[in-house]
Amino acid sequence: MLRRPAPAPAPAAWLLLAALLCDCGVWAARANKHKPWLEPTYHGIVTENDNAVLLDPPLIALDKDAPLRFAESFEVTVTKEGEICGFKIHGQDVPFDAVVVDKSTGEGLIRSREKLDCELQKDYTFTIQAYDCGRGPDGSANAKKSHKATVHIQVNDVNEYAPVFKEKSYQAAVVEGRRYESVLRVEAVDADCSPQFSQICSYEIVTPDVPFTVDKDGYIKNTEKLSYGKEHQYKLTVTAYDCGKKRATEDVLVKISVKPTCTPGWQGWNSRVEYEPGTGALALFPSAHLETCDESVASVQVTVELETSHIGKGCDRDTYSEKSLHRLCGAASGTAELLPAPSGSLNWTLGLPTDNGHDSDQVFEFNGTQAVRIPDGVVSVNPKEPFTVSLWMRHGPFGRRKETILCSSDKTDMNRHHYSLFVHGCRFIFLLRQDPSGEKKYKPAEFHWKLTQVCDEEWHHYVLNVEIPRVTLYVDGVSHEPFSVTEDYPLHPSRIETQLVVGACWQGGDLHMTQFFRGDLAGLTIRSGKLTDKKVIDCLYTCKEGLDLQVPEDSGRGVKVQANPGRSVLTLEAEDVGQLEKVMQHVAYLNARQFPTPGVRRLRLTSTVRCFNEATCALIPPVDGSVMVLQPEEPKISLSGVHHFARAASEFESSEGVFLFPELRIISTITREVEPNGEGDEDPTVQESLVSEEIVHDLDTCEVTVEGEELSPEQESLEVDMARVQHQGIEVSRSNLGVVFTGVDTMASYEEALHLLRYRNWNSRSLLDRKFKLVCSELNGRYISNEFQVEVNVIHTANPMEHASHMAAQPQFVHPEHRSFVDLSGHNLANPHPFAVVPSTATVVIVVCVSFLVFMIVLGVFRIRAAHQRTMRDQDTGKESEMDWDDSALTITVNPMETYEDQHSEEEEEEEEEESEDGEEEDDVTSAESESSEEEEEGEHGDQQPANRQQQLEWDDSTLSY
């Protein structure tokens, strides 16, 4: 312990000492005149595992009332006034005590009352006072206290804690062929409070023979260039030491993956995606990741393009007829289709080459030598009234000559063009000459547009709204104003008829075609009397397939999204690559058609990455892929109902007529393959089963045609309640060939419309039957139903008087045959037999044979009676004639019957041979017809046997009487 020498006595003390020496006696100082004295500040150190505090300077309290220690030659009496009785600590929650070691010297020490923890509190500060043992003159306690001294105590740390790593494991990835200054950093901490024991002084890689090292700060780096082919991943064990050389209790695992040489670009995407119809949106890049190779990226722009120009007319759209599409989009009234699909009544496009496919629209090809004349009455255009021309066109740069799309010109005598639409190079030109009845002054007549779309060999949709003097052109839904308008004088009045031609222009004066068109056309229509608004134009142009993006609310923050109207191009831009990747994972392909066009849709992904210096820092190669739209399950449209029925002639001649399809049923089914369940999946002998499933979809056409001769308008017709049919959105067109129902509507609506179709014939005397055929289709003939045939028989009622006389003239054994004919008129007409009205060939032959048999019997009876009369005359001549009578009797008795039986058997053999030959030739005889024929034959034989027996008895009786 440190001791401080006692202070030298003051001058007054010397005087007191001298007086005492002079008196040569003992003096005792009893008065407590002075306070104890302490140092102003003390500093102490205490260890966590110890309670003794080492102070600097030592804790010693001094008091002037204490005796002089250096007067060795004198006897000194020590008094209590100079002793130190104790120390007192001041402070809140101070875990220390101060005790007196030696009262006479004032020496003391400080110690802790409890175990100290440096991690909880590293130091303490408090004040301390000393007080002596002095008493007053009367002997009462009169202790004096020193001033308050400040004590600072520091708790020394003990290395009781080991280093602990902040993470349970670490992982990182590096690119092969590079040496990194730092791959990753491991970090450990120590819970000790002192810098010596709490600091981590070193790290060590425990795993031997690895190409990595770690420094004292925990940074791991590779010592050589790594190779992906040699090792894909390294696993290291790392430990840590604090400055007290204490090792971590648990080592940490570090995984370092080696990647191939980094190439910027998109990763985790499939180059081919299969789309199953009817499944909704399909994500194209569900796991896409953009690798930027650790570049400092400031922004990324990505463009996704869906290429569908080879599908249909630029993309997958509904392939109904153009007239039906206009009706669906709200522009049905007044629309005339100039290039319809060839059919029985609309056959002027029959000679044009087409795409020969039903998966897409009907596309007509014009090669520069073909054109079609539109029949009169299909469309009528009045220049004074508004009208709209709409078409799809694909045209290339085929030179500088004029190519006419549509032209209305003089049919004869002159070459005047009343209105026409043509292309000239890359110019789109419309000509409209004013009517001669108008004002005689110059008016706008020729409108020019210069468009790259005209000659880029791609499909484009053109809509021309004409309302003179203004003409507006829409190309793919975007309006374009003409850059040049030429005025002209109205046409001179004339009575020459006009000829409308598609694909060229008719020169009436020269009687030949000119200005042929080269390219593809589809959906050419003219709507008279009305203009087409923008909403309808967009509806006609909109694709049924495209890119779709549905981003959740919690994703895609800071990502800008732009899409073109056709949904074929999608652009994304963001500063955060991670947010951009989240949005990219929601980019999807969607086809809204129930039966989409199968095939490949090309997909292209282009990216631009910019760094903070506004330069392109990472070149991202474009990504090419495809979406494969699978073949949809083809629906089978089935028509069913009553195929054959008969009605009285009066019903055909009535005003109501006969309903042809009263019980018609239209259904559509698809066939699916169902895989076996359970253990059958592994059994190669178990085959997949086919399941037929009924579905619901629309129809766009049902055509009823007449089998055999065409309808004769003078005596027969097919009629339908037009008001009820048009209310359902279905149009009806009639001709001598039949009736055509058109319009996109449900199968139930077509059923109801066909139930209303009836057949009338107001001159049915010469009519025995009439046959009709019904065929329905969907998507402009892409899916066609079975041919449903209906045969209608006419029942003619015989005259009552003639019927009575006919009955009286016939023998009795013919009555059953006649009775069966009478019963036939009252049979069930809802399900008749085909031979119920017209007698069969076998029946006619049987009647003729029976008539011949009757004739032979009558002839035999006549001959018997004549022979009997001759015999009576011979008996009068003599007895010798008896033998002659016997011979004649034998001749009369035997010969007629033998002759009849021989003839009858020969006739039956000939009939059997003829019937067998007819049976071999007629393979289509039904089982019902065969059964009826057998019943008729059995009835015939049953009627003949009693007649033969009766005839034989009559002959025998006549013989015996003589």
HELIX and SHEET records of a PDB file:
HELIX    1   1 PRO A   11  ASP A   23  1                                  13    
HELIX    2   2 LYS A   80  GLY A   82  5                                   3    
HELIX    3   3 PRO A  195  SER A  198  1                                   4    
HELIX    4   4 GLU A  322  LEU A  328  1                                   7    
HELIX    5   5 THR A  452  CYS A  455  5                                   4    
HELIX    6   6 LYS A  534  TYR A  541  1                                   8    
HELIX    7   7 VAL A  577  MET A  584  1                                   8    
HELIX    8   8 ALA A  649  GLU A  653  1                                   5    
HELIX    9   9 GLY A  678  ASP A  681  5                                   4    
HELIX   10  10 MET A  722  HIS A  727  1                                   6    
HELIX   11  11 MET A  747  HIS A  755  1                                   9    
HELIX   12  12 PRO A  800  ALA A  809  1                                  10    
HELIX   13  13 GLN A  812  VAL A  814  5                                   3    
HELIX   14  14 HIS A  815  LEU A  824  1                                  10    
HELIX   15  15 THR A  841  GLN A  875  1                                  35    
HELIX   16  16 SER A  881  GLU A  921  1                                  41    
HELIX   17  17 SER A  927  SER A  961  1                                  35    
SHEET    1   A 5 LEU A  54  ASP A  56  0                                        
SHEET    2   A 5 THR A  41  THR A  47 -1                                        
SHEET    3   A 5 ALA A 149  ASN A 156  1                                        
SHEET    4   A 5 ASP A 123  ASP A 132 -1                                        
SHEET    5   A 5 ILE A  84  HIS A  90 -1                                        
SHEET    1   B 2 PHE A  96  ASP A 102  0                                        
SHEET    2   B 2 GLU A 107  SER A 112 -1                                        
SHEET    1   C 2 VAL A 164  PHE A 165  0                                        
SHEET    2   C 2 ALA A 188  VAL A 189 -1                                        
SHEET    1   D 4 SER A 169  VAL A 175  0                                        
SHEET    2   D 4 VAL A 252  LYS A 259  1                                        
SHEET    3   D 4 GLN A 233  ASP A 242 -1                                        
SHEET    4   D 4 ILE A 200  ILE A 205 -1                                        
SHEET    1   E 3 LEU A 184  ARG A 185  0                                        
SHEET    2   E 3 TYR A 219  ASN A 222 -1                                        
SHEET    3   E 3 PHE A 212  VAL A 214 -1                                        
SHEET    1   F 2 GLY A 265  GLN A 267  0                                        
SHEET    2   F 2 HIS A 289  GLU A 291 -1                                        
SHEET    1   G 6 ARG A 272  TYR A 275  0                                        
SHEET    2   G 6 VAL A 623  VAL A 629  1                                        
SHEET    3   G 6 GLY A 599  CYS A 611 -1                                        
SHEET    4   G 6 VAL A 297  GLU A 307 -1                                        
SHEET    5   G 6 VAL A 569  ALA A 574 -1                                        
SHEET    6   G 6 LYS A 560  ALA A 563 -1                                        
SHEET    1   H 4 ARG A 272  TYR A 275  0                                        
SHEET    2   H 4 VAL A 623  VAL A 629  1                                        
SHEET    3   H 4 GLY A 599  CYS A 611 -1                                        
SHEET    4   H 4 THR A 616  ALA A 618 -1                                        
SHEET    1   I 3 LEU A 282  ALA A 283  0                                        
SHEET    2   I 3 VAL A 587  ASN A 591 -1                                        
SHEET    3   I 3 GLU A 545  LEU A 549 -1                                        
SHEET    1   J 3 THR A 335  GLU A 337  0                                        
SHEET    2   J 3 ARG A 518  SER A 528 -1                                        
SHEET    3   J 3 PHE A 364  ASN A 367 -1                                        
SHEET    1   K 6 THR A 335  GLU A 337  0                                        
SHEET    2   K 6 ARG A 518  SER A 528 -1                                        
SHEET    3   K 6 PHE A 387  ARG A 394 -1                                        
SHEET    4   K 6 TRP A 459  GLU A 467 -1                                        
SHEET    5   K 6 ARG A 470  VAL A 475 -1                                        
SHEET    6   K 6 VAL A 478  HIS A 480 -1                                        
SHEET    1   L 7 VAL A 372  ILE A 374  0                                        
SHEET    2   L 7 THR A 498  VAL A 502 -1                                        
SHEET    3   L 7 LYS A 402  ASP A 410 -1                                        
SHEET    4   L 7 HIS A 417  HIS A 424 -1                                        
SHEET    5   L 7 ARG A 427  LEU A 432 -1                                        
SHEET    6   L 7 LYS A 443  LYS A 450 -1                                        
SHEET    7   L 7 SER A 484  ASP A 488 -1                                        
SHEET    1   M 2 CYS A 505  GLN A 507  0                                        
SHEET    2   M 2 HIS A 512  THR A 514 -1                                        
SHEET    1   N 3 LYS A 636  SER A 640  0                                        
SHEET    2   N 3 ARG A 665  VAL A 674 -1                                        
SHEET    3   N 3 SER A 689  ILE A 695 -1                                        
SHEET    1   O 6 HIS A 644  ALA A 648  0                                        
SHEET    2   O 6 PHE A 788  ILE A 795  1                                        
SHEET    3   O 6 ASP A 769  GLU A 778 -1                                        
SHEET    4   O 6 ASP A 698  GLU A 707 -1                                        
SHEET    5   O 6 GLY A 738  THR A 746 -1                                        
SHEET    6   O 6 GLU A 731  SER A 735 -1                                        
SHEET    1   P 4 HIS A 644  ALA A 648  0                                        
SHEET    2   P 4 PHE A 788  ILE A 795  1                                        
SHEET    3   P 4 ASP A 769  GLU A 778 -1                                        
SHEET    4   P 4 TYR A 783  ILE A 784 -1                                        
SHEET    1   Q 3 VAL A 658  PHE A 659  0                                        
SHEET    2   Q 3 ARG A 758  ASN A 761 -1                                        
SHEET    3   Q 3 GLU A 716  GLU A 719 -1                                        
END                                                                             
